[in-house]
């Protein structure tokens, strides 16, 4: 069982990003197919209560505005009743995917955050922490260089659990 910190706890990314929510070898797909593959992966691993609702909310959020943030990274996220608790994952593709990022660069790293609608504050804290880390080229490069899920978790621990 994952420990999700309460409001009084310090939020650590490695409380959310755990080895089973890190995938380092997704094939390059269309943006929509990639997001569906991510939701399917969460669902297979038991992190999603309602696959259809989760996917629908994630795709709806993406239609409002691309979650591509630049430098080959996207942060797809949604408030959804399709999950019972805040969940997050890191997904890397073996080649870049057109994502509609402001710099028009293809995306090969996704930080995915899904949370129940009543947990907006925790959700926003996680997004802010990820956004701050992504300002550091060394963090982005180390995430890309990590050989497997354990390596990605080690990078998150090194940078994110400060």
BALO-551398 format. One record per residue (C-alpha): residue number from 1; residue in one letter; chain; z, x, y. Coordinates in steps of 0.25 Angstrom, whole numbers, plus 5000, padded with zeros to 4 digits. Example, Ala and Ser with C-alpha at 12.3 -4.5 7.8 and 13.67 -1.06 7.14 Angstrom:
<pts>
     n   res   chain      w      u      v
     1     a       A   5031   5049   4982
     2     s       A   5029   5055   4996
</pts>
This chain:
<pts>
     n   res   chain      w      u      v
     1     x       A   5000   5000   5000
     2     x       A   4996   5005   5014
     3     x       A   5007   5007   5024
     4     x       A   5003   5000   5037
     5     x       A   5012   5004   5048
     6     x       A   5019   4993   5056
     7     x       A   5019   4993   5071
     8     x       A   5031   5003   5072
     9     x       A   5024   5013   5063
    10     x       A   5015   5024   5067
    11     x       A   5001   5021   5062
    12     x       A   4995   5031   5053
    13     x       A   4981   5031   5050
    14     x       A   4984   5036   5036
    15     x       A   4992   5023   5034
    16     x       A   4979   5015   5034
    17     x       A   4968   5025   5031
    18     x       A   4971   5029   5016
    19     x       A   4963   5035   5006
    20     x       A   4958   5022   5000
    21     x       A   4953   5018   5013
    22     x       A   4945   5031   5016
    23     x       A   4930   5031   5010
    24     x       A   4922   5044   5013
    25     x       A   4909   5041   5007
    26     x       A   4903   5028   5011
    27     x       A   4888   5027   5011
    28     x       A   4881   5025   5024
    29     x       A   4878   5010   5026
    30     x       A   4876   5000   5037
    31     x       A   4888   4998   5046
    32     x       A   4890   4984   5040
    33     x       A   4888   4989   5026
    34     x       A   4898   5000   5029
    35     x       A   4909   4991   5034
    36     x       A   4907   4982   5022
    37     x       A   4908   4994   5013
    38     x       A   4921   4998   5020
    39     x       A   4927   4984   5019
    40     x       A   4923   4983   5004
    41     x       A   4930   4997   5002
    42     x       A   4943   4991   5008
    43     x       A   4942   4979   5000
    44     x       A   4940   4986   4987
    45     x       A   4952   4994   4990
    46     x       A   4961   4982   4993
    47     x       A   4962   4984   5008
    48     x       A   4955   4971   5012
    49     x       A   4960   4957   5009
    50     x       A   4947   4950   5013
    51     x       A   4934   4958   5012
    52     x       A   4925   4947   5019
    53     x       A   4934   4945   5031
    54     x       A   4936   4960   5032
    55     x       A   4922   4963   5032
    56     x       A   4918   4952   5041
    57     x       A   4929   4956   5052
    58     x       A   4924   4971   5051
    59     x       A   4910   4967   5053
    60     x       A   4913   4958   5064
    61     x       A   4921   4968   5071
    62     x       A   4909   4978   5070
    63     x       A   4899   4968   5076
    64     x       A   4908   4967   5088
    65     x       A   4906   4981   5091
    66     x       A   4904   4993   5082
    67     x       A   4916   5001   5078
    68     x       A   4908   5014   5078
    69     x       A   4916   5023   5087
    70     x       A   4907   5035   5088
    71     x       A   4907   5049   5081
    72     x       A   4902   5043   5068
    73     x       A   4915   5034   5067
    74     x       A   4917   5019   5067
    75     x       A   4930   5011   5066
    76     x       A   4927   4998   5060
    77     x       A   4939   4989   5061
    78     x       A   4942   4974   5061
    79     x       A   4954   4965   5062
    80     x       A   4952   4956   5049
    81     x       A   4960   4946   5041
    82     x       A   4953   4953   5029
    83     x       A   4964   4964   5028
    84     x       A   4979   4962   5026
    85     x       A   4983   4975   5033
    86     x       A   4977   4986   5042
    87     x       A   4967   4994   5033
    88     x       A   4959   5006   5037
    89     x       A   4949   5016   5031
    90     x       A   4940   5028   5034
    91     x       A   4926   5026   5029
    92     x       A   4915   5038   5029
    93     x       A   4901   5036   5027
    94     x       A   4892   5047   5021
    95     x       A   4882   5045   5032
    96     x       A   4883   5038   5046
    97     x       A   4881   5023   5048
    98     x       A   4876   5017   5061
    99     x       A   4888   5010   5067
   100     x       A   4885   5007   5081
   101     x       A   4894   5018   5086
   102     x       A   4894   5020   5101
   103     x       A   4888   5034   5099
   104     x       A   4878   5029   5089
   105     x       A   4883   5039   5079
   106     x       A   4882   5034   5064
   107     x       A   4896   5032   5058
   108     x       A   4901   5039   5046
   109     x       A   4916   5037   5048
   110     x       A   4923   5023   5048
   111     x       A   4938   5020   5051
   112     x       A   4939   5006   5046
   113     x       A   4951   4998   5051
   114     x       A   4954   4983   5046
   115     x       A   4966   4976   5050
   116     x       A   4972   4961   5050
   117     x       A   4970   4954   5063
   118     x       A   4986   4954   5065
   119     x       A   4986   4969   5064
   120     x       A   4978   4972   5076
   121     x       A   4988   4982   5083
   122     x       A   4988   4991   5070
   123     x       A   4973   4990   5069
   124     x       A   4971   4994   5084
   125     x       A   4981   5006   5082
   126     x       A   4973   5011   5070
   127     x       A   4960   5010   5077
   128     x       A   4966   5017   5089
   129     x       A   4971   5028   5080
   130     x       A   4957   5030   5074
   131     x       A   4950   5030   5087
   132     x       A   4959   5041   5092
   133     x       A   4957   5050   5080
   134     x       A   4942   5048   5081
   135     x       A   4942   5054   5095
   136     x       A   4944   5067   5087
   137     x       A   4931   5074   5081
   138     x       A   4940   5082   5072
   139     x       A   4946   5069   5066
   140     x       A   4932   5063   5064
   141     x       A   4926   5076   5058
   142     x       A   4938   5077   5048
   143     x       A   4936   5063   5044
   144     x       A   4922   5066   5041
   145     x       A   4925   5079   5034
   146     x       A   4936   5073   5025
   147     x       A   4931   5073   5010
   148     x       A   4937   5061   5005
   149     x       A   4947   5050   5008
   150     x       A   4959   5060   5007
   151     x       A   4953   5069   5017
   152     x       A   4951   5057   5027
   153     x       A   4965   5053   5025
   154     x       A   4969   5068   5028
   155     x       A   4961   5068   5041
   156     x       A   4968   5054   5045
   157     x       A   4981   5060   5042
   158     x       A   4979   5072   5050
   159     x       A   4974   5065   5062
   160     x       A   4979   5051   5062
   161     x       A   4993   5052   5057
   162     x       A   4998   5060   5069
</pts>
